[in-house]
Each structure stands twice: as structure tokens, then as C-alpha cells.
Amino acid sequence: MKNYEIESVFSYKGFNCVVVKLGLDFTSPWRCGYVELKEENKGLTEDDAECLIDCHGGITFYGTRDAYGLGLSVGFDCNHLDDSLETCSLEYCINQCKKIADQLDILANGGKLQNLNPWVSKKYKVTIIVDEDVFDELSTYDSSRVEFVGDPEEVIEGGQNYE
């Protein structure tokens, strides 16, 4: 028996999108949304996607979803504290997929996204490290790429998590 149900398959701005209900054998199933990357987005790395794309809970998936008929894709899940099938309705998840596709479309057309994904910036105090010294604290995203060196928990002194 499958542990998931495909609830919606649609195309938006040329991006293939899927919303799936997972955890059907659990007492509290949840939804996930996936957007397949276009050829113009294939250079987007997992780190780039996690830092740049703003969606519910941030990007939590990067890879292929053969079972859902998707090649290289990014996705999000609604399995966070206070998430439920009611608060993360099918319509809400479809709109989150469209939000991701809008951002991917901007990147595919050579545009830049204005801000670092707020889910990432809420979780970590991001710093740029130069020669083991803190050079500058990153407060806004204004370059074309942020590069994390190692695990963010290791980069932050004392491993503090800023939620």
C-alpha cells in the first residue's frame, strides 16, 4: 500500500508542479509540494535553493521524484510544528508551488531575488568568515550567491541556533 496520495498535478509558467499528501498510515498526515526545475534552472544547487527560495518552511527537498513523475525538483513540506491539513490546505500548497515557480522563473530569466529566504535567516545568524575571523555580518542578501562553508551550526560560535 502506498503511503502517499497525489492530490494535484498542474503546470504553472511552464513548471511541472505536484502536491502530495504523505503519511497516510500515520494519525497526522501532511502535505508536500514539489516544482520541477526547467533546463534554465538546472545550475541551481541545493544550497542555492535553500538560501534563495522563499516558501512554507523553506526548501526541504532537492532531487528527483520519480514516483510523482518529476525530474530534478525542489520541494517543501507541511510537517512543522502547528502545521495541519487544515492550516496547510491543498489550495495553500498549490499557491506555495506557484510562489516557488515565480521565484524560479525570475532566476531562469537572469533576475535576482531580493532577499535571503527568511526561513534560513530566522534559523541561523549568518556570518561571512575570512581567515577564521568574523569579517562582516550578513544582514541583507545583495550578491548573486551565498556560500556556506561547512554546517551552519559549526560556523556559529558555540553552535547557537537563532530561531
C-alpha positions, 0 to 999 in steps of 0.5 A: 500500500502506498503511503502517499496520495497525489492530490494535484498535478498542474503546470504553472509558467511552464513548471511541472508542479505536484502536491502530495499528501504523505503519511497516510498510515500515520494519525497526522498526515501532511502535505508536500509540494514539489516544482520541477526545475526547467533546463534554465534552472538546472545550475541551481544547487541545493544550497542555492535553493535553500538560501534563495527560495522563499516558501512554507518552511523553506526548501526541504527537498532537492532531487528527483521524484520519480514516483510523482513523475518529476525530474530534478525538483525542489520541494517543501513540506507541511510537517512543522510544528502547528502545521495541519491539513487544515492550516496547510490546505491543498489550495495553500500548497498549490499557491506555495508551488506557484510562489516557488515557480515565480521565484524560479522563473525570475532566476531562469530569466537572469533576475535576482531575488531580493532577499535571503529566504527568511526561513534560513535567516530566522534559523541561523545568524549568518556570518561571512568568515575570512581567515577564521575571523568574523569579517562582516555580518550578513544582514541583507542578501545583495550578491548573486550567491551565498556560500556556506562553508561547512554546517551552519551550526559549526560556523556559529560560535558555540553552535547557537541556533537563532530561531 
